[in-house]
């Protein structure tokens, strides 16, 4: 496995940064909307936020030019420009 070079990763992700931010904002808004009175356990909150982020990211990037989405059992990975693989 090769080690990422920060400068190269930043260059690839720069053109996606606004969309990534949009995903995070949308996910947190969705989490707050369905949260109601909140969960008893903070771990449950983090799982709910994670689920919201994955759903928003898949909706934003799946089938779009420059991105490939790999969904698996409990997460999803996103390949940007065939160079940077991330997992939210």
C-alpha positions as CSV (number, residue, x, y, z in Angstrom):
1,X,0.0,0.0,0.0
2,X,1.4,3.4,-0.9
3,X,1.4,6.3,1.5
4,X,-0.5,9.3,0.6
5,X,1.3,12.6,-0.1
6,X,-0.7,15.4,1.5
7,X,0.0,17.9,-1.2
8,X,-1.3,15.5,-3.9
9,X,-4.4,14.5,-1.9
10,X,-5.3,18.2,-1.3
11,X,-4.9,18.9,-5.1
12,X,-7.3,16.1,-6.0
13,X,-9.8,17.0,-3.4
14,X,-9.8,20.7,-3.9
15,X,-12.3,20.6,-6.7
16,X,-14.6,18.5,-4.5
17,X,-14.3,20.5,-1.3
18,X,-17.5,22.5,-1.6
19,X,-19.5,19.3,-2.4
20,X,-17.9,17.5,0.6
21,X,-18.8,20.4,2.8
22,X,-22.4,20.3,1.5
23,X,-22.6,16.6,2.3
24,X,-21.5,17.2,5.9
25,X,-23.9,20.2,6.3
26,X,-26.8,18.2,4.9
27,X,-26.0,15.1,7.0
28,X,-25.9,17.1,10.2
29,X,-29.1,18.9,9.4
30,X,-30.8,15.6,8.7
31,X,-29.5,14.2,11.9
32,X,-30.8,17.2,13.9
33,X,-34.2,16.9,12.2
34,X,-34.8,13.3,13.1
35,X,-33.1,13.4,16.5
36,X,-36.1,14.7,18.4
37,X,-35.3,14.6,22.1
38,X,-32.0,12.9,21.5
39,X,-30.6,9.5,22.3
40,X,-29.8,8.2,25.7
41,X,-26.3,7.2,24.7
42,X,-23.8,9.4,22.9
43,X,-22.5,6.4,20.9
44,X,-26.0,6.1,19.3
45,X,-25.8,9.8,18.3
46,X,-22.4,9.2,16.6
47,X,-23.8,6.2,14.7
48,X,-26.8,8.3,13.6
49,X,-24.5,11.1,12.4
50,X,-22.3,8.5,10.5
51,X,-25.4,7.0,8.8
52,X,-26.5,10.5,7.8
53,X,-23.1,11.3,6.3
54,X,-22.9,8.1,4.3
55,X,-26.4,8.6,2.9
56,X,-25.7,12.2,1.9
57,X,-22.3,11.3,0.4
58,X,-23.7,8.4,-1.6
59,X,-26.5,10.7,-2.9
60,X,-24.0,13.4,-3.8
61,X,-21.3,11.4,-5.5
62,X,-22.7,8.1,-6.8
63,X,-22.7,8.0,-10.5
64,X,-21.2,11.4,-10.9
65,X,-18.2,12.1,-13.1
66,X,-14.8,11.7,-11.4
67,X,-16.1,9.6,-8.6
68,X,-16.7,6.0,-7.9
69,X,-18.6,4.8,-4.8
70,X,-17.9,1.5,-3.2
71,X,-20.7,0.5,-0.8
72,X,-20.0,-2.3,1.6
73,X,-21.9,-3.8,4.5
74,X,-21.3,-1.0,7.1
75,X,-19.6,1.8,5.2
76,X,-18.8,3.3,1.8
77,X,-15.6,4.4,0.2
78,X,-15.3,7.1,-2.4
79,X,-12.6,7.2,-5.1
80,X,-12.0,10.8,-6.4
81,X,-10.4,11.2,-9.9
82,X,-9.0,7.6,-9.7
83,X,-6.4,8.8,-7.2
84,X,-7.8,9.4,-3.7
85,X,-9.8,6.9,-1.8
86,X,-11.7,8.1,1.3
87,X,-14.1,6.8,3.8
88,X,-16.2,9.2,5.8
